[in-house]
Amino acid sequence: MDQENRVITLIDMDCFYCQVEEKLNPELKGKPMAVVQYNPWKGGGIIAVNYVARAMGVTRHMRGDEAKEKCPEIQLPSVPCLRGKADITKYRDAGKEVAKVLQKFTPLLERASIDEAYMDITKPVEERLKTLNINMVNSEILPNTYALGYDNVNEFITDVHNCGGECMEFDYEHAKRLLVGSIIVSEIRAAVFKETGYKCSAGIAHNKILAKLVCGMNKPDKQTVLPKHSINILYRTLSLKKVKHLGGKFGDTVCEVLKIKTMAELQTYTEKKLQEKFDEKNGSWLYNIARGIDMEPVQARFNPKSIGCCKQLRGKATVHNLHSLKKWLDDLGDEIDDRLEKDSLENNRTPKQMVVSFTTQLLDGRDTSSSRSYNFASDDELCGELFSSKALELVMDSLEGIKLKGNESDRKLKGPIKFLGISVGKFEDNLETKKVKKIVDYFGAGSSKDINKTNKNEGLNEIKKECIDDKSKDGKEYIINKFFQTNSLSKSTENVSAKVKKENSSATESFFAKFLNNIDKQTTSVEVPKVKILEEKGKSGPPATPTCDVVNHGENSSDSNYSASTINNEINQSIALFDDDLEDVSRVSNMRQLLNTSAIIDESSNQSYKEVEKNKEIESNGPQKAIIHELSDTFCCSECGKTLAIDKSDVHADYHLALKLRDEERQQMRNESKQKNITMNHNTKCKSPVVAENKNEAVTSIASFLVKIDDTVPTEMCAECGKRIPVDKIGEHLDFHEAQKLSREINKKSISCNVNGSSSKRKKASSMGVPFKKSKVLYKSIDSFFR
């Protein structure tokens, strides 16, 4: 389903604060009521009015005393007060209760505020269409439903059944989805009332902005559908300032620049005209929204992106001194701390940033707003004291550009503060794997649920246990000390005393260990006796690798899923990097012997292969020296005289070929440089004919044989340069050589003339005592002959 044919609904709770008060105090139900703020001045400011009181003329812009004059029997419950400001915890909890019901219908739920939430029900509509006969839908299953552009919902249902009738703008497919969506929304509203007792209204359209606009057209406890062909009806009288994103300064700018007030007037402008008056992005957005197009998706967000609290400080409450500022920031910090603690228990997340907002009054009476942010450090303890102290530092640094002294208790501020707010955001989930650890922590013993206690090599484990018992250091301390030890490999091989056993190595086995494993297998097939290293009494070998003693804490342990035998194996392999394994040391020593053997063979390349083999067997006194010659055929390189395995002949031949190409390239560069020096030397005229003859000689290069030639195209060998040229291009190629010759002859003549002229001038100038200046020699390029 594309973005223009979605089914989006906005669920808006009807006078939500009043419904919460009615649920907490059932005696208020059915009576005129208005929720007022905690400030008792003139009865408190009204923030919510139920529909009974609205019918009697009470509005949200009144204060409590004025509402009583309009409606003497009105009830005025007050918002609780905590730390000198409004506490809306009970309303916030009621909003979460409603959201949990909405989340059962679709995961694409975006909470816009305490009492509003967007829902993308496109997929539930498509699933319902598979089983629902659209022609069986009637107004009885759609109570309290309205369709914009129709007198009643029956007319809209009839149009859907008739596929729009004669209306050319009627989008049948989407209208059918809107009708099914209205059925689902009606079920959602019924479920909210059944489980929470709260009533709500809804708007149904194909994007969030239009759903918001039609949601408030029929209230309370009603829902409104907006078909696509009715968008122009909505825009005829709709004020541009009521559209989302146009209610602020940008909307004022649009109305002022275009001199319009309604959305219908905005439709008269082309996209290009709007882009000229505004930027490209905003111009395109205005053009699309004027036609009911908006691609903003519904973000799956149940929890708020930030947690914040603020305080309006007007009139006598304006902050003028440092003491009052600290007091309010402490209260705001404590509220953030309480809400964060509750949020952490419910959602298991932690904020990474704090933002402080404040408004100050300038000397000319104007207000200016600012905000500053602070990113929490890994070692910060998130609490009310941290929030208030950091907020105070940010405010003072921004307003006065100074840092507070430790003993500074109270003083007058440079300007009054009329608003303060603290919010925390950029939440991250609390996962054990995200905890910051030091590098030594990765070598410590950790818990695991799967422990593999099987050991194939019992002999080596016994040696390791004895070495561990003798050590006074273990764990991290041992590893760090071992890392800084400088034991040479030659000394460690002298103290090796263990038995070399043939076994499969781990994934991190070295190249030499794998090589010797293959040698062991091959020598076994030809019945070559295994090499044994005898233990030397009185000499202690290198310390064995310590193993991590892992303790299983059971199923109720708080360990992460990663603290299993996998990490145990990785830790032991990491520790092994600092020790000399007995078996690996023996393999490396054998490999060195083999390398020494090949080195001696290279030095004595003038002897025959059989004589070298016999000498080595006599000198080494070990079977490992002859293993290579017995297992594989060898050959003697004619270029360098080295004895190599036959399977390496191709690579070795390519090596010599590369050397030849390199030498040839170097020689060619030397010849070119010599030729350049000869032509520039005016005193060596006699050598130029010889050079020309050498130039004409065709030089066959090894590199020419490596050029890829298309066998399907007939070619001919050039007598000048020795290259193979296609027959159809040989004439052009020969002309190129002729042009080169002509260029050289002309340049030689000009050089000789310049030399003769300059010699006579030099004589005259020397006789007159004037310093001689060489004239510039003009050379002609090859391409100049073809113009």
NUTORKOL-354289 format. One record per residue (C-alpha): x, y, z; chain; residue in one letter; residue number from 1. Coordinates in steps of 0.1 Angstrom, whole numbers. Layout:
<nodes>
X_Y_Z_A_A_NUM .
...
</nodes>
This chain:
<nodes>
0_0_0_A_M_1 .
15_34_-11_A_D_2 .
16_64_13_A_Q_3 .
-13_82_-5_A_E_4 .
-38_53_2_A_N_5 .
-32_47_38_A_R_6 .
-59_46_65_A_V_7 .
-49_69_94_A_I_8 .
-70_77_125_A_T_9 .
-65_102_153_A_L_10 .
-80_91_187_A_I_11 .
-88_122_208_A_D_12 .
-101_118_244_A_M_13 .
-131_141_251_A_D_14 .
-124_167_278_A_C_15 .
-100_141_292_A_F_16 .
-91_159_325_A_Y_17 .
-128_161_334_A_C_18 .
-134_124_326_A_Q_19 .
-105_115_349_A_V_20 .
-120_136_377_A_E_21 .
-154_120_371_A_E_22 .
-139_85_373_A_K_23 .
-121_93_406_A_L_24 .
-153_110_420_A_N_25 .
-184_95_404_A_P_26 .
-206_122_421_A_E_27 .
-194_147_395_A_L_28 .
-208_127_366_A_K_29 .
-235_145_347_A_G_30 .
-228_179_364_A_K_31 .
-212_210_349_A_P_32 .
-176_209_357_A_M_33 .
-143_226_349_A_A_34 .
-108_216_360_A_V_35 .
-87_246_373_A_V_36 .
-51_251_380_A_Q_37 .
-37_251_415_A_Y_38 .
-33_289_416_A_N_39 .
-63_302_436_A_P_40 .
-63_337_422_A_W_41 .
-98_345_410_A_K_42 .
-108_309_413_A_G_43 .
-78_295_392_A_G_44 .
-74_293_355_A_G_45 .
-96_268_337_A_I_46 .
-77_241_317_A_I_47 .
-106_217_309_A_A_48 .
-144_221_306_A_V_49 .
-169_193_302_A_N_50 .
-197_195_276_A_Y_51 .
-224_202_302_A_V_52 .
-206_233_313_A_A_53 .
-199_243_277_A_R_54 .
-236_243_270_A_A_55 .
-240_269_297_A_M_56 .
-214_293_282_A_G_57 .
-183_283_302_A_V_58 .
-150_283_282_A_T_59 .
-114_275_288_A_R_60 .
-104_311_286_A_H_61 .
-123_320_318_A_M_62 .
-111_318_354_A_R_63 .
-131_300_381_A_G_64 .
-149_330_395_A_D_65 .
-161_341_361_A_E_66 .
-173_305_354_A_A_67 .
-194_305_385_A_K_68 .
-211_337_374_A_E_69 .
-221_320_341_A_K_70 .
-230_287_358_A_C_71 .
-235_289_396_A_P_72 .
-237_251_400_A_E_73 .
-205_244_383_A_I_74 .
-179_221_400_A_Q_75 .
-143_232_400_A_L_76 .
-119_204_410_A_P_77 .
-83_216_411_A_S_78 .
-51_201_397_A_V_79 .
-29_188_425_A_P_80 .
0_209_435_A_C_81 .
35_195_442_A_L_82 .
67_215_447_A_R_83 .
49_247_439_A_G_84 .
36_236_405_A_K_85 .
9_215_389_A_A_86 .
12_177_393_A_D_87 .
-6_160_364_A_I_88 .
6_124_373_A_T_89 .
-30_110_375_A_K_90 .
-39_124_341_A_Y_91 .
-6_110_326_A_R_92 .
-13_76_341_A_D_93 .
-49_76_327_A_A_94 .
-34_84_292_A_G_95 .
-11_54_294_A_K_96 .
-41_32_304_A_E_97 .
-59_43_272_A_V_98 .
-28_38_250_A_A_99 .
-24_2_262_A_K_100 .
-59_-5_248_A_V_101 .
-51_11_215_A_L_102 .
-19_-8_211_A_Q_103 .
-39_-41_209_A_K_104 .
-53_-31_175_A_F_105 .
-20_-21_157_A_T_106 .
17_-17_166_A_P_107 .
18_15_146_A_L_108 .
7_37_175_A_L_109 .
21_72_180_A_E_110 .
12_91_211_A_R_111 .
9_128_203_A_A_112 .
0_139_238_A_S_113 .
-16_127_271_A_I_114 .
-50_125_254_A_D_115 .
-42_120_217_A_E_116 .
-27_92_196_A_A_117 .
-23_85_159_A_Y_118 .
-29_50_145_A_M_119 .
-21_35_111_A_D_120 .
-47_8_106_A_I_121 .
-39_1_69_A_T_122 .
-30_-35_75_A_K_123 .
-60_-43_98_A_P_124 .
-82_-29_70_A_V_125 .
-66_-50_44_A_E_126 .
-70_-81_65_A_E_127 .
-107_-73_72_A_R_128 .
-114_-68_35_A_L_129 .
-104_-104_28_A_K_130 .
-134_-116_49_A_T_131 .
-158_-88_48_A_L_132 .
-184_-82_20_A_N_133 .
-184_-45_15_A_I_134 .
-220_-45_2_A_N_135 .
-233_-58_35_A_M_136 .
-221_-27_54_A_V_137 .
-249_-5_67_A_N_138 .
-253_24_91_A_S_139 .
-263_2_120_A_E_140 .
-228_-11_125_A_I_141 .
-214_25_123_A_L_142 .
-231_44_151_A_P_143 .
-221_80_157_A_N_144 .
-202_81_123_A_T_145 .
-202_111_99_A_Y_146 .
-187_115_64_A_A_147 .
-176_150_53_A_L_148 .
-195_161_22_A_G_149 .
-225_140_30_A_Y_150 .
-256_147_51_A_D_151 .
-253_113_68_A_N_152 .
-232_82_66_A_V_153 .
-259_63_47_A_N_154 .
-252_84_16_A_E_155 .
-215_77_18_A_F_156 .
-222_40_22_A_I_157 .
-245_41_-9_A_T_158 .
-218_58_-29_A_D_159 .
-193_31_-20_A_V_160 .
-218_4_-30_A_H_161 .
-224_22_-63_A_N_162 .
-186_27_-69_A_C_163 .
-191_65_-67_A_G_164 .
-219_68_-92_A_G_165 .
-214_97_-116_A_E_166 .
-187_114_-95_A_C_167 .
-155_115_-115_A_M_168 .
-133_123_-85_A_E_169 .
-146_94_-64_A_F_170 .
-117_71_-55_A_D_171 .
-136_38_-50_A_Y_172 .
-107_17_-38_A_E_173 .
-97_41_-11_A_H_174 .
-133_50_-1_A_A_175 .
-139_13_4_A_K_176 .
-109_12_27_A_R_177 .
-121_42_46_A_L_178 .
-155_26_51_A_L_179 .
-139_-5_66_A_V_180 .
-115_16_86_A_G_181 .
-145_34_102_A_S_182 .
-158_0_113_A_I_183 .
-125_-8_130_A_I_184 .
-123_27_146_A_V_185 .
-158_22_160_A_S_186 .
-146_-10_175_A_E_187 .
-115_7_190_A_I_188 .
-136_34_206_A_R_189 .
-160_8_221_A_A_190 .
-130_-11_235_A_A_191 .
-116_20_251_A_V_192 .
-149_28_268_A_F_193 .
-153_-8_280_A_K_194 .
-119_-12_295_A_E_195 .
-112_23_308_A_T_196 .
-146_41_310_A_G_197 .
-134_70_289_A_Y_198 .
-151_83_258_A_K_199 .
-132_95_228_A_C_200 .
-137_109_193_A_S_201 .
-119_100_161_A_A_202 .
-109_114_127_A_G_203 .
-103_90_97_A_I_204 .
-84_100_66_A_A_205 .
-54_90_45_A_H_206 .
-28_111_64_A_N_207 .
-22_125_99_A_K_208 .
-29_162_91_A_I_209 .
-63_155_76_A_L_210 .
-73_131_103_A_A_211 .
-64_158_129_A_K_212 .
-85_183_111_A_L_213 .
-117_163_109_A_V_214 .
-114_147_143_A_C_215 .
-128_178_161_A_G_216 .
-157_184_136_A_M_217 .
-181_161_154_A_N_218 .
-177_156_192_A_K_219 .
-181_142_217_A_P_220 .
-181_104_213_A_D_221 .
-183_106_175_A_K_222 .
-161_99_145_A_Q_223 .
-157_116_111_A_T_224 .
-145_102_78_A_V_225 .
-129_123_51_A_L_226 .
-130_109_15_A_P_227 .
-105_122_-9_A_K_228 .
-130_139_-31_A_H_229 .
-143_159_-1_A_S_230 .
-109_176_6_A_I_231 .
-119_207_-14_A_N_232 .
-151_210_6_A_I_233 .
-131_210_38_A_L_234 .
-106_236_25_A_Y_235 .
-133_261_13_A_R_236 .
-136_277_47_A_T_237 .
-107_262_66_A_L_238 .
-83_288_80_A_S_239 .
-47_282_70_A_L_240 .
-36_287_106_A_K_241 .
-55_256_117_A_K_242 .
-33_233_97_A_V_243 .
-5_215_115_A_K_244 .
29_232_110_A_H_245 .
11_264_99_A_L_246 .
-1_276_133_A_G_247 .
31_295_142_A_G_248 .
55_319_126_A_K_249 .
57_300_93_A_F_250 .
19_302_89_A_G_251 .
20_340_96_A_D_252 .
47_344_70_A_T_253 .
27_324_44_A_V_254 .
-4_345_50_A_C_255 .
15_378_49_A_E_256 .
36_369_17_A_V_257 .
7_354_-3_A_L_258 .
-20_376_13_A_K_259 .
-43_347_19_A_I_260 .
-63_333_48_A_K_261 .
-78_300_38_A_T_262 .
-65_267_23_A_M_263 .
-87_272_-8_A_A_264 .
-67_303_-16_A_E_265 .
-35_284_-13_A_L_266 .
-46_260_-40_A_Q_267 .
-44_287_-66_A_T_268 .
-6_289_-65_A_Y_269 .
16_266_-86_A_T_270 .
44_246_-71_A_E_271 .
70_267_-89_A_K_272 .
55_300_-76_A_K_273 .
55_287_-41_A_L_274 .
92_276_-44_A_Q_275 .
101_310_-56_A_E_276 .
85_328_-27_A_K_277 .
97_302_-1_A_F_278 .
125_277_-4_A_D_279 .
123_245_-25_A_E_280 .
114_222_3_A_K_281 .
87_244_20_A_N_282 .
73_254_-14_A_G_283 .
68_217_-24_A_S_284 .
52_209_10_A_W_285 .
27_238_7_A_L_286 .
18_228_-28_A_Y_287 .
11_192_-17_A_N_288 .
-7_200_16_A_I_289 .
-30_223_-4_A_A_290 .
-41_192_-23_A_R_291 .
-44_170_8_A_G_292 .
-10_152_3_A_I_293 .
13_145_32_A_D_294 .
37_116_35_A_M_295 .
46_118_72_A_E_296 .
44_83_86_A_P_297 .
30_72_119_A_V_298 .
60_65_141_A_Q_299 .
56_34_164_A_A_300 .
61_53_197_A_R_301 .
43_43_229_A_F_302 .
67_61_253_A_N_303 .
74_98_251_A_P_304 .
107_108_235_A_K_305 .
115_131_264_A_S_306 .
105_137_300_A_I_307 .
103_173_311_A_G_308 .
87_198_335_A_C_309 .
85_236_335_A_C_310 .
73_265_355_A_K_311 .
59_298_343_A_Q_312 .
72_327_365_A_L_313 .
51_357_358_A_R_314 .
42_388_378_A_G_315 .
54_386_414_A_K_316 .
67_351_408_A_A_317 .
95_363_385_A_T_318 .
129_352_396_A_V_319 .
152_381_404_A_H_320 .
179_365_426_A_N_321 .
202_335_428_A_L_322 .
184_320_458_A_H_323 .
150_318_440_A_S_324 .
167_304_409_A_L_325 .
183_276_429_A_K_326 .
150_268_446_A_K_327 .
130_264_414_A_W_328 .
157_244_397_A_L_329 .
159_221_427_A_D_330 .
121_215_425_A_D_331 .
122_208_388_A_L_332 .
152_185_392_A_G_333 .
134_165_419_A_D_334 .
103_161_397_A_E_335 .
125_149_368_A_I_336 .
141_124_392_A_D_337 .
108_110_404_A_D_338 .
94_106_369_A_R_339 .
127_91_356_A_L_340 .
127_65_384_A_E_341 .
91_55_375_A_K_342 .
99_55_338_A_D_343 .
130_33_343_A_S_344 .
110_7_362_A_L_345 .
83_6_334_A_E_346 .
104_10_303_A_N_347 .
140_0_314_A_N_348 .
157_30_297_A_R_349 .
181_58_306_A_T_350 .
184_94_292_A_P_351 .
216_105_276_A_K_352 .
210_143_274_A_Q_353 .
194_171_295_A_M_354 .
181_204_281_A_V_355 .
175_235_301_A_V_356 .
151_261_287_A_S_357 .
146_296_302_A_F_358 .
130_330_292_A_T_359 .
144_363_304_A_T_360 .
132_398_302_A_Q_361 .
155_424_284_A_L_362 .
160_460_295_A_L_363 .
136_472_268_A_D_364 .
108_449_281_A_G_365 .
110_422_254_A_R_366 .
113_385_263_A_D_367 .
140_363_249_A_T_368 .
140_325_251_A_S_369 .
171_303_252_A_S_370 .
180_266_258_A_S_371 .
212_248_266_A_R_372 .
220_211_266_A_S_373 .
243_188_286_A_Y_374 .
253_153_277_A_N_375 .
255_129_306_A_F_376 .
288_113_313_A_A_377 .
292_76_319_A_S_378 .
300_81_356_A_D_379 .
272_107_363_A_D_380 .
247_95_389_A_E_381 .
213_106_375_A_L_382 .
195_123_404_A_C_383 .
177_155_412_A_G_384 .
208_171_426_A_E_385 .
227_165_394_A_L_386 .
199_179_372_A_F_387 .
195_211_393_A_S_388 .
233_217_397_A_S_389 .
240_212_359_A_K_390 .
210_233_350_A_A_391 .
222_261_373_A_L_392 .
256_261_356_A_E_393 .
241_262_322_A_L_394 .
217_291_330_A_V_395 .
244_312_347_A_M_396 .
269_306_320_A_D_397 .
244_316_293_A_S_398 .
229_347_311_A_L_399 .
260_361_328_A_E_400 .
289_342_313_A_G_401 .
304_333_347_A_I_402 .
307_302_368_A_K_403 .
293_302_404_A_L_404 .
317_301_433_A_K_405 .
313_275_459_A_G_406 .
305_299_488_A_N_407 .
282_322_467_A_E_408 .
247_318_483_A_S_409 .
226_347_470_A_D_410 .
228_378_449_A_R_411 .
207_397_423_A_K_412 .
206_385_388_A_L_413 .
213_408_358_A_K_414 .
178_401_344_A_G_415 .
145_386_356_A_P_416 .
137_350_346_A_I_417 .
100_344_336_A_K_418 .
102_308_326_A_F_419 .
123_277_336_A_L_420 .
121_242_322_A_G_421 .
142_210_324_A_I_422 .
138_180_301_A_S_423 .
158_148_296_A_V_424 .
158_128_264_A_G_425 .
178_107_239_A_K_426 .
168_75_258_A_F_427 .
187_43_254_A_E_428 .
176_8_266_A_D_429 .
194_-5_297_A_N_430 .
211_-36_283_A_L_431 .
239_-54_302_A_E_432 .
259_-56_270_A_T_433 .
261_-18_268_A_K_434 .
278_-14_301_A_K_435 .
312_2_298_A_V_436 .
340_-21_308_A_K_437 .
377_-17_311_A_K_438 .
400_-39_290_A_I_439 .
411_-60_320_A_V_440 .
375_-69_328_A_D_441 .
374_-90_296_A_Y_442 .
400_-113_311_A_F_443 .
382_-119_344_A_G_444 .
363_-151_352_A_A_445 .
326_-147_344_A_G_446 .
294_-167_349_A_S_447 .
280_-190_323_A_S_448 .
250_-212_319_A_K_449 .
266_-237_296_A_D_450 .
300_-250_308_A_I_451 .
318_-276_288_A_N_452 .
338_-295_313_A_K_453 .
350_-322_289_A_T_454 .
388_-323_283_A_N_455 .
405_-344_257_A_K_456 .
441_-337_268_A_N_457 .
443_-348_304_A_E_458 .
481_-348_305_A_G_459 .
485_-312_296_A_L_460 .
457_-302_320_A_N_461 .
476_-319_349_A_E_462 .
507_-298_340_A_I_463 .
486_-266_339_A_K_464 .
470_-273_373_A_K_465 .
504_-279_389_A_E_466 .
517_-246_374_A_C_467 .
486_-227_386_A_I_468 .
490_-241_421_A_D_469 .
526_-229_422_A_D_470 .
517_-194_412_A_K_471 .
509_-168_438_A_S_472 .
492_-146_411_A_K_473 .
462_-154_391_A_D_474 .
434_-139_370_A_G_475 .
440_-103_358_A_K_476 .
472_-97_377_A_E_477 .
488_-128_361_A_Y_478 .
478_-117_326_A_I_479 .
491_-81_330_A_I_480 .
524_-93_344_A_N_481 .
528_-120_318_A_K_482 .
521_-94_290_A_F_483 .
551_-73_300_A_F_484 .
575_-102_303_A_Q_485 .
602_-103_276_A_T_486 .
611_-139_272_A_N_487 .
628_-147_239_A_S_488 .
615_-177_220_A_L_489 .
650_-192_217_A_S_490 .
653_-194_255_A_K_491 .
618_-208_260_A_S_492 .
624_-236_235_A_T_493 .
653_-249_256_A_E_494 .
631_-254_287_A_N_495 .
604_-272_268_A_V_496 .
595_-306_284_A_S_497 .
563_-321_272_A_A_498 .
550_-347_248_A_K_499 .
539_-335_213_A_V_500 .
505_-350_205_A_K_501 .
487_-350_172_A_K_502 .
453_-333_176_A_E_503 .
431_-309_157_A_N_504 .
440_-273_165_A_S_505 .
415_-245_172_A_S_506 .
403_-219_147_A_A_507 .
431_-196_157_A_T_508 .
458_-221_150_A_E_509 .
489_-207_134_A_S_510 .
501_-214_99_A_F_511 .
532_-233_110_A_F_512 .
511_-255_134_A_A_513 .
488_-264_105_A_K_514 .
518_-271_83_A_F_515 .
533_-295_108_A_L_516 .
500_-312_113_A_N_517 .
499_-320_76_A_N_518 .
536_-332_78_A_I_519 .
527_-355_108_A_D_520 .
498_-370_88_A_K_521 .
520_-376_58_A_Q_522 .
548_-391_78_A_T_523 .
524_-414_95_A_T_524 .
513_-428_61_A_S_525 .
549_-435_51_A_V_526 .
557_-450_85_A_E_527 .
581_-423_96_A_V_528 .
586_-424_134_A_P_529 .
571_-395_154_A_K_530 .
595_-370_170_A_V_531 .
595_-372_208_A_K_532 .
608_-345_231_A_I_533 .
622_-361_263_A_L_534 .
616_-343_296_A_E_535 .
647_-329_311_A_E_536 .
648_-334_348_A_K_537 .
656_-305_371_A_G_538 .
645_-279_345_A_K_539 .
611_-262_348_A_S_540 .
592_-255_316_A_G_541 .
573_-224_308_A_P_542 .
542_-217_329_A_P_543 .
511_-233_315_A_A_544 .
481_-212_304_A_T_545 .
457_-205_333_A_P_546 .
421_-214_327_A_T_547 .
391_-193_339_A_C_548 .
373_-211_367_A_D_549 .
337_-204_358_A_V_550 .
309_-207_384_A_V_551 .
274_-214_372_A_N_552 .
248_-193_391_A_H_553 .
218_-212_378_A_G_554 .
188_-202_358_A_E_555 .
178_-173_382_A_N_556 .
211_-156_376_A_S_557 .
211_-120_361_A_S_558 .
238_-129_336_A_D_559 .
233_-119_300_A_S_560 .
229_-144_272_A_N_561 .
264_-138_261_A_Y_562 .
280_-150_294_A_S_563 .
281_-186_282_A_A_564 .
308_-211_273_A_S_565 .
315_-190_241_A_T_566 .
330_-162_262_A_I_567 .
347_-187_284_A_N_568 .
366_-202_254_A_N_569 .
374_-167_241_A_E_570 .
389_-157_274_A_I_571 .
411_-188_276_A_N_572 .
423_-183_241_A_Q_573 .
431_-146_248_A_S_574 .
451_-156_279_A_I_575 .
469_-182_259_A_A_576 .
484_-154_237_A_L_577 .
507_-145_266_A_F_578 .
520_-180_273_A_D_579 .
542_-204_253_A_D_580 .
522_-236_247_A_D_581 .
543_-267_250_A_L_582 .
530_-284_219_A_E_583 .
532_-252_197_A_D_584 .
568_-246_209_A_V_585 .
578_-281_198_A_S_586 .
561_-276_164_A_R_587 .
578_-242_159_A_V_588 .
612_-258_167_A_S_589 .
606_-285_141_A_N_590 .
596_-259_116_A_M_591 .
628_-240_122_A_R_592 .
648_-271_116_A_Q_593 .
630_-275_82_A_L_594 .
636_-239_73_A_L_595 .
673_-243_82_A_N_596 .
674_-273_60_A_T_597 .
661_-253_30_A_S_598 .
685_-225_38_A_A_599 .
715_-248_37_A_I_600 .
702_-264_4_A_I_601 .
701_-229_-11_A_D_602 .
737_-221_-1_A_E_603 .
750_-253_-16_A_S_604 .
731_-251_-49_A_S_605 .
762_-260_-69_A_N_606 .
761_-296_-55_A_Q_607 .
738_-322_-68_A_S_608 .
705_-328_-50_A_Y_609 .
714_-364_-39_A_K_610 .
747_-353_-23_A_E_611 .
730_-325_-4_A_V_612 .
703_-349_9_A_E_613 .
729_-374_22_A_K_614 .
749_-346_39_A_N_615 .
719_-333_56_A_K_616 .
708_-367_69_A_E_617 .
743_-372_84_A_I_618 .
745_-337_100_A_E_619 .
710_-335_115_A_S_620 .
706_-370_130_A_N_621 .
669_-367_128_A_G_622 .
642_-380_105_A_P_623 .
625_-346_102_A_Q_624 .
653_-333_79_A_K_625 .
645_-355_50_A_A_626 .
607_-353_52_A_I_627 .
603_-327_26_A_I_628 .
624_-345_-1_A_H_629 .
607_-379_6_A_E_630 .
572_-365_4_A_L_631 .
574_-344_-27_A_S_632 .
594_-342_-60_A_D_633 .
618_-313_-65_A_T_634 .
636_-295_-93_A_F_635 .
666_-272_-96_A_C_636 .
658_-237_-111_A_C_637 .
680_-229_-141_A_S_638 .
679_-192_-134_A_E_639 .
689_-190_-98_A_C_640 .
700_-226_-90_A_G_641 .
675_-231_-61_A_K_642 .
660_-264_-54_A_T_643 .
622_-261_-52_A_L_644 .
591_-283_-52_A_A_645 .
575_-290_-85_A_I_646 .
541_-275_-75_A_D_647 .
559_-242_-70_A_K_648 .
575_-241_-104_A_S_649 .
548_-219_-120_A_D_650 .
550_-192_-93_A_V_651 .
588_-193_-94_A_H_652 .
589_-189_-131_A_A_653 .
565_-159_-129_A_D_654 .
589_-144_-104_A_Y_655 .
618_-145_-128_A_H_656 .
597_-132_-156_A_L_657 .
587_-102_-135_A_A_658 .
624_-96_-127_A_L_659 .
632_-96_-164_A_K_660 .
604_-72_-172_A_L_661 .
616_-48_-145_A_R_662 .
652_-49_-157_A_D_663 .
641_-43_-193_A_E_664 .
619_-14_-183_A_E_665 .
648_2_-164_A_R_666 .
672_-3_-193_A_Q_667 .
647_13_-217_A_Q_668 .
644_43_-194_A_M_669 .
682_46_-192_A_R_670 .
685_46_-230_A_N_671 .
658_73_-233_A_E_672 .
676_95_-208_A_S_673 .
709_90_-226_A_K_674 .
693_98_-260_A_Q_675 .
678_130_-245_A_K_676 .
712_141_-232_A_N_677 .
728_134_-266_A_I_678 .
703_156_-285_A_T_679 .
707_184_-260_A_M_680 .
745_183_-263_A_N_681 .
754_207_-291_A_H_682 .
790_195_-293_A_N_683 .
782_159_-303_A_T_684 .
767_163_-338_A_K_685 .
785_132_-352_A_C_686 .
765_109_-329_A_K_687 .
731_119_-342_A_S_688 .
732_96_-373_A_P_689 .
741_66_-351_A_V_690 .
712_75_-328_A_V_691 .
688_77_-357_A_A_692 .
699_43_-369_A_E_693 .
694_28_-334_A_N_694 .
660_44_-333_A_K_695 .
650_28_-365_A_N_696 .
659_-6_-353_A_E_697 .
630_-26_-341_A_A_698 .
634_-37_-306_A_V_699 .
614_-67_-295_A_T_700 .
604_-65_-258_A_S_701 .
592_-93_-235_A_I_702 .
564_-70_-225_A_A_703 .
551_-70_-261_A_S_704 .
544_-107_-259_A_F_705 .
521_-100_-229_A_L_706 .
498_-76_-248_A_V_707 .
464_-91_-254_A_K_708 .
459_-95_-291_A_I_709 .
425_-102_-308_A_D_710 .
431_-133_-329_A_D_711 .
400_-125_-351_A_T_712 .
416_-92_-364_A_V_713 .
445_-96_-390_A_P_714 .
476_-78_-378_A_T_715 .
510_-69_-393_A_E_716 .
544_-64_-376_A_M_717 .
557_-28_-377_A_C_718 .
593_-26_-389_A_A_719 .
600_5_-369_A_E_720 .
588_-4_-334_A_C_721 .
582_-41_-336_A_G_722 .
545_-38_-325_A_K_723 .
517_-58_-341_A_R_724 .
492_-33_-356_A_I_725 .
458_-41_-373_A_P_726 .
461_-42_-410_A_V_727 .
435_-14_-415_A_D_728 .
456_9_-392_A_K_729 .
491_1_-404_A_I_730 .
492_30_-428_A_G_731 .
483_55_-401_A_E_732 .
509_39_-379_A_H_733 .
537_43_-405_A_L_734 .
527_79_-410_A_D_735 .
532_85_-373_A_F_736 .
568_72_-376_A_H_737 .
575_94_-407_A_E_738 .
562_124_-387_A_A_739 .
586_115_-359_A_Q_740 .
615_114_-383_A_K_741 .
605_147_-399_A_L_742 .
602_163_-366_A_S_743 .
637_152_-355_A_R_744 .
653_164_-388_A_E_745 .
637_199_-386_A_I_746 .
647_202_-349_A_N_747 .
683_192_-358_A_K_748 .
685_219_-385_A_K_749 .
671_246_-362_A_S_750 .
695_236_-335_A_I_751 .
726_237_-358_A_S_752 .
715_271_-371_A_C_753 .
711_284_-336_A_N_754 .
744_270_-325_A_V_755 .
763_287_-355_A_N_756 .
745_320_-349_A_G_757 .
751_319_-312_A_S_758 .
788_313_-316_A_S_759 .
793_344_-338_A_S_760 .
772_364_-314_A_K_761 .
792_351_-285_A_R_762 .
825_363_-302_A_K_763 .
811_397_-308_A_K_764 .
796_400_-273_A_A_765 .
828_388_-257_A_S_766 .
849_414_-276_A_S_767 .
825_441_-265_A_M_768 .
824_429_-229_A_G_769 .
787_423_-229_A_V_770 .
774_391_-212_A_P_771 .
759_367_-236_A_F_772 .
723_354_-233_A_K_773 .
713_321_-250_A_K_774 .
683_324_-272_A_S_775 .
654_301_-267_A_K_776 .
652_271_-292_A_V_777 .
617_267_-307_A_L_778 .
607_230_-311_A_Y_779 .
577_219_-331_A_K_780 .
554_192_-318_A_S_781 .
543_162_-339_A_I_782 .
507_172_-340_A_D_783 .
517_205_-357_A_S_784 .
525_187_-389_A_F_785 .
488_174_-392_A_F_786 .
471_209_-389_A_R_787 .
</nodes>
